[in-house]
Amino acid sequence: MTVDDKRAWRNRAIGLVLALAVFAIDQGIKIWVDKGLNLYNVRVVEVLPFFDFRWTENYGISLGLLTAGSVEMRFLLIAATAAIALFVTVWMLRERLLADVLPLALVLGGAAGNIRDRHEHGFVIDYADLHFGEIRPFLIFNFADAAITIGVLIILARSLLSREKPEHVAQAEPASGELN
């Protein structure tokens, strides 16, 4: 095994640890919000003028799409999100660079947290309510949602901004300082 191979496997292991950490933090916060704050019964805890903890049971996926109105739909959503999580896991284990592994780990850990909620409760527990008066720039979300969103944004930014040029294009470009 080469040094590059060892580094790639170390990076993948770091990614798996990060995914596990995101999952554990997400579940820990949800337990605290439910049991510690008793948010299920209290419903709303005002923290700041622009941020509340607000108990929300999300029966759908992003933006409330595909609401699970039946047991069959619930398990279909669990299966679909588990398939996506499996795809992300395989993708992460194929990557070699830490900068490519870490955002996938954020997505994987967040997805695992929400899958567990849906399996355990029949819905995803959302609680973070960022608002400016009555204006809510985001739907009520949780730590897992934030991790997924940040991971996806990093993946998109990296794919748009750090594209390597094909070798034949790079060779055809003039050296710096030369005119066309």
Secondary structure as a PSIPRED ss2 file (coil, helix, strand):
# PSIPRED VFORMAT (PSIPRED V4.0)

   1 M C   1.000  0.000  0.000
   2 T C   1.000  0.000  0.000
   3 V H   0.000  1.000  0.000
   4 D H   0.000  1.000  0.000
   5 D H   0.000  1.000  0.000
   6 K H   0.000  1.000  0.000
   7 R H   0.000  1.000  0.000
   8 A H   0.000  1.000  0.000
   9 W H   0.000  1.000  0.000
  10 R H   0.000  1.000  0.000
  11 N H   0.000  1.000  0.000
  12 R H   0.000  1.000  0.000
  13 A H   0.000  1.000  0.000
  14 I H   0.000  1.000  0.000
  15 G H   0.000  1.000  0.000
  16 L H   0.000  1.000  0.000
  17 V H   0.000  1.000  0.000
  18 L H   0.000  1.000  0.000
  19 A H   0.000  1.000  0.000
  20 L H   0.000  1.000  0.000
  21 A H   0.000  1.000  0.000
  22 V H   0.000  1.000  0.000
  23 F H   0.000  1.000  0.000
  24 A H   0.000  1.000  0.000
  25 I H   0.000  1.000  0.000
  26 D H   0.000  1.000  0.000
  27 Q H   0.000  1.000  0.000
  28 G H   0.000  1.000  0.000
  29 I H   0.000  1.000  0.000
  30 K H   0.000  1.000  0.000
  31 I H   0.000  1.000  0.000
  32 W H   0.000  1.000  0.000
  33 V H   0.000  1.000  0.000
  34 D H   0.000  1.000  0.000
  35 K H   0.000  1.000  0.000
  36 G H   0.000  1.000  0.000
  37 L C   1.000  0.000  0.000
  38 N C   1.000  0.000  0.000
  39 L H   0.000  1.000  0.000
  40 Y H   0.000  1.000  0.000
  41 N H   0.000  1.000  0.000
  42 V H   0.000  1.000  0.000
  43 R C   1.000  0.000  0.000
  44 V E   0.000  0.000  1.000
  45 V E   0.000  0.000  1.000
  46 E E   0.000  0.000  1.000
  47 V E   0.000  0.000  1.000
  48 L E   0.000  0.000  1.000
  49 P C   1.000  0.000  0.000
  50 F C   1.000  0.000  0.000
  51 F E   0.000  0.000  1.000
  52 D E   0.000  0.000  1.000
  53 F E   0.000  0.000  1.000
  54 R E   0.000  0.000  1.000
  55 W E   0.000  0.000  1.000
  56 T E   0.000  0.000  1.000
  57 E E   0.000  0.000  1.000
  58 N E   0.000  0.000  1.000
  59 Y C   1.000  0.000  0.000
  60 G C   1.000  0.000  0.000
  61 I C   1.000  0.000  0.000
  62 S H   0.000  1.000  0.000
  63 L H   0.000  1.000  0.000
  64 G H   0.000  1.000  0.000
  65 L C   1.000  0.000  0.000
  66 L C   1.000  0.000  0.000
  67 T C   1.000  0.000  0.000
  68 A C   1.000  0.000  0.000
  69 G C   1.000  0.000  0.000
  70 S C   1.000  0.000  0.000
  71 V H   0.000  1.000  0.000
  72 E H   0.000  1.000  0.000
  73 M H   0.000  1.000  0.000
  74 R H   0.000  1.000  0.000
  75 F H   0.000  1.000  0.000
  76 L H   0.000  1.000  0.000
  77 L H   0.000  1.000  0.000
  78 I H   0.000  1.000  0.000
  79 A H   0.000  1.000  0.000
  80 A H   0.000  1.000  0.000
  81 T H   0.000  1.000  0.000
  82 A H   0.000  1.000  0.000
  83 A H   0.000  1.000  0.000
  84 I H   0.000  1.000  0.000
  85 A H   0.000  1.000  0.000
  86 L H   0.000  1.000  0.000
  87 F H   0.000  1.000  0.000
  88 V H   0.000  1.000  0.000
  89 T H   0.000  1.000  0.000
  90 V H   0.000  1.000  0.000
  91 W H   0.000  1.000  0.000
  92 M H   0.000  1.000  0.000
  93 L H   0.000  1.000  0.000
  94 R H   0.000  1.000  0.000
  95 E C   1.000  0.000  0.000
  96 R C   1.000  0.000  0.000
  97 L C   1.000  0.000  0.000
  98 L H   0.000  1.000  0.000
  99 A H   0.000  1.000  0.000
 100 D H   0.000  1.000  0.000
 101 V H   0.000  1.000  0.000
 102 L H   0.000  1.000  0.000
 103 P H   0.000  1.000  0.000
 104 L H   0.000  1.000  0.000
 105 A H   0.000  1.000  0.000
 106 L H   0.000  1.000  0.000
 107 V H   0.000  1.000  0.000
 108 L H   0.000  1.000  0.000
 109 G H   0.000  1.000  0.000
 110 G H   0.000  1.000  0.000
 111 A H   0.000  1.000  0.000
 112 A H   0.000  1.000  0.000
 113 G H   0.000  1.000  0.000
 114 N H   0.000  1.000  0.000
 115 I H   0.000  1.000  0.000
 116 R H   0.000  1.000  0.000
 117 D H   0.000  1.000  0.000
 118 R H   0.000  1.000  0.000
 119 H H   0.000  1.000  0.000
 120 E H   0.000  1.000  0.000
 121 H H   0.000  1.000  0.000
 122 G C   1.000  0.000  0.000
 123 F C   1.000  0.000  0.000
 124 V E   0.000  0.000  1.000
 125 I E   0.000  0.000  1.000
 126 D E   0.000  0.000  1.000
 127 Y E   0.000  0.000  1.000
 128 A E   0.000  0.000  1.000
 129 D E   0.000  0.000  1.000
 130 L E   0.000  0.000  1.000
 131 H C   1.000  0.000  0.000
 132 F E   0.000  0.000  1.000
 133 G C   1.000  0.000  0.000
 134 E C   1.000  0.000  0.000
 135 I E   0.000  0.000  1.000
 136 R C   1.000  0.000  0.000
 137 P C   1.000  0.000  0.000
 138 F C   1.000  0.000  0.000
 139 L C   1.000  0.000  0.000
 140 I C   1.000  0.000  0.000
 141 F E   0.000  0.000  1.000
 142 N C   1.000  0.000  0.000
 143 F H   0.000  1.000  0.000
 144 A H   0.000  1.000  0.000
 145 D H   0.000  1.000  0.000
 146 A H   0.000  1.000  0.000
 147 A H   0.000  1.000  0.000
 148 I H   0.000  1.000  0.000
 149 T H   0.000  1.000  0.000
 150 I H   0.000  1.000  0.000
 151 G H   0.000  1.000  0.000
 152 V H   0.000  1.000  0.000
 153 L H   0.000  1.000  0.000
 154 I H   0.000  1.000  0.000
 155 I H   0.000  1.000  0.000
 156 L H   0.000  1.000  0.000
 157 A H   0.000  1.000  0.000
 158 R H   0.000  1.000  0.000
 159 S H   0.000  1.000  0.000
 160 L H   0.000  1.000  0.000
 161 L H   0.000  1.000  0.000
 162 S C   1.000  0.000  0.000
 163 R C   1.000  0.000  0.000
 164 E C   1.000  0.000  0.000
 165 K C   1.000  0.000  0.000
 166 P C   1.000  0.000  0.000
 167 E H   0.000  1.000  0.000
 168 H H   0.000  1.000  0.000
 169 V H   0.000  1.000  0.000
 170 A H   0.000  1.000  0.000
 171 Q H   0.000  1.000  0.000
 172 A H   0.000  1.000  0.000
 173 E C   1.000  0.000  0.000
 174 P C   1.000  0.000  0.000
 175 A C   1.000  0.000  0.000
 176 S C   1.000  0.000  0.000
 177 G C   1.000  0.000  0.000
 178 E C   1.000  0.000  0.000
 179 L C   1.000  0.000  0.000
 180 N C   1.000  0.000  0.000
